[in-house]
Amino acid sequence: MSQYKYDLNETYARVDQLYGLGPRGTHTAWRHGNYVFVGDEVYASKPPKGLADGNDLTFGRLHVIDVSNLEKPKEVAWYEPTDGGVQVVT
């Protein structure tokens, strides 16, 4: 048993600089073979120009974690769509 931790504030520093960080968190994880796929999202706290509410703007990242060595999981890849959240459907 082990943990893999990452800092959502660091991951979304660009969003924080532009819009401030609103609600955020890791919401989905699933394992396939030696990999765990982790999805997270963050909402802007301030509305960007042209949007009424900061929660109208969502960012997200899909992390790919190699767990072939369960004592030392490591992130090997990630995907971050432009101006959108990440929702994982299994």
Buried (B, 14 or more C-beta within 10 A) or exposed (E): EEEBEBEBEEBBEEBBEEBEBBEBEEBBBEEEEEBBBBBBBBBBBEBEEEEEEBEEBBBBBBBBBBBEEEEEBEEEEBEBEEEEBBEBEE
